[in-house]
Amino acid sequence: MARPFHLGVAASHRLFDPSLQGLDILRDVIGRWASGLDITRLGSLAACVGAAPAAWRFLRAAWREVYGWVRQFFISSVTIPARDPLNRHVTNWIVANVVQHRSIRSFTARTQQAGAADRAALLKKTRRDVQYLPHFETVWFWHDGCLFVARRPSEGFNASAADPASDGIGGEELIIGCLGRSTEPIRRLIQNCQDYADKHSQYFVIIYSRDRYGMTWQPKSRKPIRRLETVHFDDRLKHELLADIRKYLDPKTKRLYQSRSMPYRRGYLFYGPPGTGKSSLSTALAGEFGLDLYEVRIPSVANDQDLEQMFQEIPPRCLVLLEDIDAIWVNREPLDDEKNGKARSNCTLSGLLNVLDGVGSPEGRIVIMTTNKPDRLDNALIRPGRIDMKVMLGNISPKSAEQMFLRMFMPDADGSLLPPSAEDKNTISEDGKPLIDHGRLRKLASEFAAQIPENTFTPSQLQGFFQLHLDDPIEAASHISSWVERELSGISSDDDIEIVGNGHANGHANGYANGYVNGHAR
Ligand SMILES: Nc1ncnc2c1ncn2[C@@H]1O[C@H](COP(=O)(O)OP(=O)(O)OP(=O)(O)O)[C@@H](O)[C@H]1O
């Protein structure tokens, strides 16, 4: 007799396989439900499902209608245009104080933008980081006892997302509504958003530049404040400059200017060889006085109308940095630079004078002009009233080199270079380098400075040297003499070094000093 061997195995499988058991149960349930199913009930169920989209459309239209009425009669609103700086402040506040406190499931993902200083990274084909930002179109929230709604039309979002220069914040129109007939709560909310923005930018300098189409001012970067002590130049001159700006920004001075019918403006000229700190000093001053910095690169301004438009859009209390001012047209004759193929601006001198102190030029700003070629500047441009103080930033002195050495090797936050107590002297750091106490560091700094010839190297050259020895002050002090020798031999054979004033390559700063006396033009 044949034994049902195979059947027995299959049966035992059915018994122990949970998925097959589950199928059986499901089949059983469906069977029972189908046997008691009434075909008319099935028809009405299908009709309901078919009518659902139409019902949904009707409800949406009704809601829009009702919401329109509510908006018209019960909601006051303020519209903030796309790309206005205020738009960014309010959007940031909403994201940080409303959207992020809810469980966010909607983000926009954008390729992380490289900073403008990092142009090389933009050109590389390396994969860049992705930046995720919380996304919202309409958001309701309570603030200060009032109910608000913030809306961003999605069409605006798409337009701003398509612009690679936008960082995804504040690029679309923003409408803030509030339940009630007064806009006062919205004004209070906007004030709050501005205070929030100020608080978050107090440790940074915001640098604005024109967008890539030259149409609007856009925040280009947010740099941590650079302390003035980190920009090395003549101490006396530094104090004078600081005192002058401080006095100018004092509200009392403004009243004095106004009562004497004098235009409330102040202009400074920073001049000197490339790499002596003209831009660094301007950024440090913006940080010191809590001002935003508006950067105008004269060679890239298309014409006088553009320059005028740019100036009209700059707010009253800020620092305007006009870089490479010598690129301005004086009498429409091509200068050496142009013959050599270097960029020159299409702006004219009269166009520039007009924006600096023409009839419609607003007051209260600080204008800083920088140049490597002060002898090229027209007298009209640098007369008192337009330039109130000239500051020469020259090659580094041994004293400044000593300060720079100490700044480079003073203990940073983790205190790794200097031992906390005298007993730690001569101990060895984790990477095997000897730790150095303050006294020894000062001695090394003065030995280092003794090797630096007066008025020969730019601070940026010296910074380049420090970058090679950042973690070892002893090595820096011992290598400096050979570096100086090498650089000096390089300087004497380099015919391309810019010659200003007296026509000798080695006389960089001397050349500047010939034409201009350090300090005041007054
Ligand atoms: N006086 C200085 N003190 C400290 N660092 C300086 C100084 N001058 C230049 N540097 C350093 O050198 C680099 C270039 O400086 P910066 O761009 O400010 O010079 P610049 O005079 O504006 O040059 P350019 O005329 O080419 O625009 C910066 O990294 C800065 O830190």
The ligand as an SDF file (V2000), in Angstrom:
LIG
                    3D

 31 33  0  0  0  0  0  0  0  0999 V2000
   47.8610   94.8120    7.9260 N   0  0  0  0  0  0  0  0  0  0  0  0
   47.5010   93.5270    7.9860 C   0  0  0  0  0  0  0  0  0  0  0  0
   47.3540   92.9250    9.1760 N   0  0  0  0  0  0  0  0  0  0  0  0
   47.0040   91.6350    9.2470 C   0  0  0  0  0  0  0  0  0  0  0  0
   46.7530   90.8530    8.1770 N   0  0  0  0  0  0  0  0  0  0  0  0
   46.8690   91.4000    6.9700 C   0  0  0  0  0  0  0  0  0  0  0  0
   47.2460   92.7650    6.8210 C   0  0  0  0  0  0  0  0  0  0  0  0
   47.3040   93.0430    5.5150 N   0  0  0  0  0  0  0  0  0  0  0  0
   46.9660   91.9230    4.8770 C   0  0  0  0  0  0  0  0  0  0  0  0
   46.6980   90.9360    5.7390 N   0  0  0  0  0  0  0  0  0  0  0  0
   46.2790   89.5760    5.3860 C   0  0  0  0  0  0  0  0  0  0  0  0
   46.5490   89.4100    3.9930 O   0  0  0  0  0  0  0  0  0  0  0  0
   45.4040   88.9590    3.2830 C   0  0  0  0  0  0  0  0  0  0  0  0
   45.0290   89.9790    2.2080 C   0  0  0  0  0  0  0  0  0  0  0  0
   44.6250   91.1720    2.8380 O   0  0  0  0  0  0  0  0  0  0  0  0
   43.6300   92.2400    2.1790 P   0  0  0  0  0  0  0  0  0  0  0  0
   42.7960   91.6040    1.1160 O   0  0  0  0  0  0  0  0  0  0  0  0
   42.9280   92.9410    3.2730 O   0  0  0  0  0  0  0  0  0  0  0  0
   44.6650   93.2070    1.4860 O   0  0  0  0  0  0  0  0  0  0  0  0
   44.3580   94.3960    0.4770 P   0  0  0  0  0  0  0  0  0  0  0  0
   45.3190   95.4830    0.8130 O   0  0  0  0  0  0  0  0  0  0  0  0
   42.9330   94.7510    0.5020 O   0  0  0  0  0  0  0  0  0  0  0  0
   44.7670   93.7290   -0.8970 O   0  0  0  0  0  0  0  0  0  0  0  0
   44.3310   94.1880   -2.3820 P   0  0  0  0  0  0  0  0  0  0  0  0
   44.8300   95.5750   -2.5920 O   0  0  0  0  0  0  0  0  0  0  0  0
   45.0090   93.1810   -3.2350 O   0  0  0  0  0  0  0  0  0  0  0  0
   42.8410   94.1010   -2.4270 O   0  0  0  0  0  0  0  0  0  0  0  0
   44.3170   88.7590    4.3060 C   0  0  0  0  0  0  0  0  0  0  0  0
   44.1990   87.3830    4.5500 O   0  0  0  0  0  0  0  0  0  0  0  0
   44.7860   89.4570    5.5630 C   0  0  0  0  0  0  0  0  0  0  0  0
   44.4870   88.6900    6.7110 O   0  0  0  0  0  0  0  0  0  0  0  0
  1  2  1  0
  2  3  1  0
  2  7  2  0
  3  4  2  0
  4  5  1  0
  5  6  2  0
  6  7  1  0
  6 10  1  0
  7  8  1  0
  8  9  2  0
  9 10  1  0
 10 11  1  0
 11 12  1  0
 11 30  1  0
 12 13  1  0
 13 14  1  0
 13 28  1  0
 14 15  1  0
 15 16  1  0
 16 17  2  0
 16 18  1  0
 16 19  1  0
 19 20  1  0
 20 21  2  0
 20 22  1  0
 20 23  1  0
 23 24  1  0
 24 25  2  0
 24 26  1  0
 24 27  1  0
 28 29  1  0
 28 30  1  0
 30 31  1  0
M  END
$$$$
